[in-house]
Amino acid sequence: MSIKIINLNKLLRLCMLQENGLIAELRTDLRTERNKKLGKKTGGGHFQYPWWTAAKDHTIGASDLEEQTLFLIEKNPNRERDYIPS
């Protein structure tokens, strides 16, 4: 969330930070806003979202969950440990 439009929770959290924490938080916010304006992908995202979308599609018969899980792992091999139990 941008500092330009700030909710009370974020404002209070910023007010409670020590100077070095405040500087770090402001730099992060500025970096995020700059990347948004430049159209850069921020990465991140919730790692379970794609799998739950596949699970919902499987429930309504739109896709096969095992195939979708393998596809998700193929797209991002780091997710294998998240999607397949040890």
C-alpha positions in Angstrom: 0.0 0.0 0.0 1.3 3.4 -1.0 2.2 6.0 1.6 0.1 8.4 -0.4 -3.0 6.5 0.6 -2.4 5.0 4.0 -4.7 3.2 6.4 -4.6 3.8 10.1 -3.0 0.4 10.8 -0.1 1.2 8.6 0.3 4.7 9.9 0.4 3.5 13.5 2.9 0.8 12.6 5.2 3.3 10.9 4.9 5.7 13.9 6.1 2.9 16.2 9.2 2.0 14.2 12.7 3.0 15.2 14.4 5.3 12.7 16.3 2.6 10.8 13.1 0.5 10.6 11.2 3.5 9.3 13.8 4.2 6.7 13.8 0.6 5.5 10.0 0.6 5.3 9.9 3.8 3.3 12.5 2.5 0.9 10.5 -0.7 0.4 7.4 1.3 -0.2 9.2 3.6 -2.7 10.7 0.7 -4.5 7.4 -1.1 -4.8 5.7 2.1 -6.1 8.5 2.6 -8.7 8.2 -1.0 -9.9 4.5 -0.6 -10.3 4.9 2.5 -12.4 7.5 0.8 -14.5 5.3 -2.2 -15.0 7.8 -4.6 -13.4 6.4 -7.8 -11.9 6.8 -7.7 -8.1 6.9 -11.5 -7.8 5.5 -12.9 -4.6 1.9 -13.9 -4.5 0.4 -16.6 -2.5 2.0 -19.9 -3.4 -1.2 -21.9 -2.7 -3.5 -19.8 -4.9 -2.7 -21.6 -8.2 -3.2 -25.0 -6.5 -6.5 -24.0 -4.9 -7.7 -22.7 -8.3 -6.8 -26.1 -9.8 -8.6 -27.8 -6.9 -11.8 -25.8 -7.5 -11.7 -26.5 -11.2 -11.3 -30.2 -10.4 -14.3 -30.1 -8.1 -16.5 -28.8 -10.9 -15.0 -31.3 -13.4 -13.1 -28.7 -15.4 -9.7 -30.2 -14.9 -7.7 -33.1 -13.4 -6.0 -32.1 -10.2 -3.1 -34.4 -10.6 -2.3 -33.1 -14.1 -2.7 -29.5 -12.9 -0.4 -30.1 -10.0 2.3 -31.6 -12.3 1.8 -28.6 -14.6 2.3 -26.2 -11.7 5.5 -28.0 -10.6 6.7 -27.9 -14.2 6.2 -24.1 -14.3 8.0 -23.7 -11.1 10.1 -26.6 -9.9 10.7 -25.0 -6.5 7.0 -25.7 -5.7 7.4 -29.5 -5.8 8.0 -29.6 -2.1 4.9 -27.5 -1.5 2.6 -29.5 -3.6 3.8 -33.1 -3.1 4.0 -34.5 0.4 7.3 -36.0 1.5 
